[in-house]
């Protein structure tokens, strides 16, 4: 598990963390705690990575995409969404024009834990379903729905998922 120090309190962490992470390039399983403090350009490529788990304390979709690009053979992605720390203002997700290689050729499972039905989360889900050409399963844990009127209910989410285009005909979506 790698959890860098807060960059505002420790502005010199970047060179040290990038040196540390360079030694992790051959790992098969990796978890980042609070990855929003990382800059993807300082991360190595993870050619052998099988599973990536991100503990997201803010919505940082650009970083998620950059990490997917650095993990070309990844098969399993776990996104732990901690809504309490997010900025409540809606920020549209800008999907990349170039789809990360793992998403179109290797990614088999995605787990989104702590899903609240926010617009950003739904857009990410839609993107993953659309471009996940070999996806077998996406599991969405909605146990933490907060009843925010701006968010989809569990029932509305299930209805909306049925309308999403899927890159994989065999992908199953489980909402729990």
C-alpha positions as CSV (number, residue, x, y, z in Angstrom):
1,X,0.0,0.0,0.0
2,X,1.3,3.4,-0.9
3,X,-0.1,6.5,0.6
4,X,2.0,9.7,-0.1
5,X,2.0,12.5,2.3
6,X,-0.2,15.5,1.7
7,X,1.5,17.6,-1.0
8,X,0.7,20.9,0.6
9,X,2.4,20.0,3.9
10,X,5.3,18.1,2.2
11,X,5.9,19.8,-1.2
12,X,9.1,17.9,-1.8
13,X,7.5,14.5,-1.8
14,X,7.3,14.1,-5.6
15,X,11.0,13.2,-6.3
16,X,11.1,10.8,-3.4
17,X,7.8,9.1,-4.2
18,X,8.7,8.7,-7.9
19,X,12.0,7.0,-6.9
20,X,10.1,4.7,-4.5
21,X,7.5,3.9,-7.2
22,X,10.1,3.1,-9.8
23,X,11.0,0.0,-7.8
24,X,7.4,-1.2,-7.9
25,X,7.1,-1.4,-11.7
26,X,7.1,-5.2,-11.7
27,X,4.4,-5.8,-9.1
28,X,1.3,-7.8,-10.0
29,X,-1.0,-6.2,-7.3
30,X,-1.0,-2.6,-6.4
31,X,-3.2,-0.4,-4.1
32,X,-2.9,3.4,-4.0
33,X,-4.4,5.2,-1.0
34,X,-5.2,8.8,-1.8
35,X,-3.8,8.7,-5.3
36,X,-5.0,12.2,-6.0
37,X,-1.6,13.4,-4.6
38,X,0.3,11.5,-7.2
39,X,1.2,12.8,-10.6
40,X,0.9,10.1,-13.3
41,X,4.0,11.4,-15.1
42,X,6.1,10.4,-12.2
43,X,4.8,6.8,-12.2
44,X,6.5,3.9,-13.9
45,X,4.7,1.7,-16.4
46,X,3.2,-1.4,-14.7
47,X,3.6,-4.0,-17.5
48,X,3.0,-7.0,-15.2
49,X,0.2,-5.5,-13.1
50,X,-2.8,-7.8,-12.8
51,X,-4.9,-5.8,-10.2
52,X,-5.1,-2.1,-9.4
53,X,-7.0,-0.8,-6.4
54,X,-7.6,2.9,-6.0
55,X,-8.9,4.4,-2.8
56,X,-10.4,7.7,-4.2
57,X,-10.9,10.4,-1.6
58,X,-11.8,12.9,-4.3
59,X,-13.0,12.4,-7.9
60,X,-9.9,12.4,-10.0
61,X,-10.9,10.8,-13.3
62,X,-7.9,12.1,-15.2
63,X,-5.6,10.3,-12.9
64,X,-7.6,7.1,-13.2
65,X,-7.2,7.2,-17.0
66,X,-3.5,7.9,-16.7
67,X,-3.1,5.0,-14.4
68,X,-5.0,2.7,-16.8
69,X,-2.6,3.8,-19.6
70,X,0.3,2.7,-17.5
71,X,-1.1,-0.7,-16.8
72,X,-1.5,-2.3,-20.3
73,X,-2.1,-5.9,-19.1
74,X,-4.3,-5.2,-16.1
75,X,-7.3,-7.5,-15.6
76,X,-8.9,-6.3,-12.4
77,X,-9.7,-2.7,-11.3
78,X,-11.2,-1.8,-7.9
79,X,-12.4,1.8,-7.3
80,X,-13.2,2.6,-3.7
81,X,-15.2,5.8,-3.8
82,X,-15.2,7.8,-0.6
83,X,-17.9,10.4,-1.3
84,X,-17.6,12.3,2.0
85,X,-14.4,14.1,0.9
86,X,-15.5,15.0,-2.6
87,X,-16.2,18.5,-3.8
88,X,-20.0,18.6,-4.3
89,X,-19.9,20.6,-7.5
90,X,-20.5,18.7,-10.7
91,X,-17.5,18.4,-13.0
92,X,-18.1,16.8,-16.4
93,X,-16.0,13.8,-17.1
94,X,-13.9,14.3,-20.3
95,X,-13.3,10.9,-21.7
96,X,-9.9,10.5,-23.5
97,X,-9.9,10.2,-27.3
98,X,-7.4,7.3,-27.0
99,X,-8.8,4.4,-25.0
100,X,-6.3,2.8,-22.6
101,X,-5.0,-0.5,-23.9
102,X,-6.0,-2.5,-20.9
103,X,-9.6,-1.4,-21.2
104,X,-9.9,-2.6,-24.8
105,X,-7.9,-5.8,-24.5
106,X,-7.3,-7.1,-21.0
107,X,-9.6,-5.7,-18.3
108,X,-12.0,-8.5,-17.1
109,X,-13.5,-7.1,-13.9
110,X,-14.3,-3.7,-12.4
111,X,-15.6,-3.2,-8.9
112,X,-16.9,0.3,-7.9
113,X,-17.4,0.4,-4.1
114,X,-19.3,3.2,-2.4
115,X,-21.1,4.2,-5.5
116,X,-23.6,7.0,-4.9
117,X,-25.2,7.6,-8.3
118,X,-23.5,10.9,-8.8
119,X,-23.3,12.1,-12.4
120,X,-19.5,11.7,-12.5
121,X,-19.7,8.1,-11.3
122,X,-22.4,7.3,-13.8
123,X,-20.3,8.8,-16.7
124,X,-17.3,6.7,-15.6
125,X,-19.4,3.6,-15.4
126,X,-20.8,4.3,-18.9
127,X,-17.3,4.8,-20.3
128,X,-16.0,1.6,-18.8
129,X,-18.9,-0.4,-20.1
130,X,-18.7,1.2,-23.6
131,X,-15.0,0.6,-24.1
132,X,-14.4,-2.5,-22.0
133,X,-14.3,-4.9,-24.9
134,X,-13.4,-8.0,-22.9
135,X,-15.1,-7.1,-19.6
136,X,-16.8,-10.0,-17.9
137,X,-18.3,-8.3,-14.9
138,X,-18.8,-4.9,-13.3
139,X,-19.9,-4.9,-9.7
140,X,-21.3,-1.7,-8.2
141,X,-21.7,-1.5,-4.5
142,X,-24.4,1.0,-3.6
143,X,-24.6,0.4,0.1
144,X,-23.6,3.9,0.9
145,X,-26.4,5.7,-1.1
146,X,-27.0,8.9,0.8
147,X,-30.4,9.9,-0.6
148,X,-29.1,13.1,-2.3
149,X,-31.8,14.3,-4.7
150,X,-29.1,15.0,-7.3
151,X,-28.0,11.4,-7.3
152,X,-29.7,8.4,-9.0
153,X,-31.5,6.0,-6.8
154,X,-30.5,2.3,-7.0
155,X,-33.6,1.5,-9.1
156,X,-33.0,4.4,-11.5
157,X,-29.3,3.4,-11.8
158,X,-30.3,-0.2,-12.8
159,X,-32.7,1.2,-15.5
160,X,-30.1,3.5,-16.9
161,X,-27.5,0.8,-17.1
162,X,-29.8,-1.2,-19.3
163,X,-29.6,1.7,-21.8
164,X,-25.8,1.9,-21.9
165,X,-23.9,0.6,-24.9
166,X,-21.6,-2.3,-24.0
167,X,-18.3,-3.0,-25.6
168,X,-18.5,-6.6,-24.4
169,X,-21.6,-8.6,-25.2
170,X,-20.8,-11.0,-22.3
171,X,-20.3,-8.3,-19.6
172,X,-22.7,-8.7,-16.6
173,X,-23.4,-5.7,-14.3
174,X,-24.2,-6.5,-10.7
175,X,-25.7,-3.7,-8.5
176,X,-25.5,-4.7,-4.8
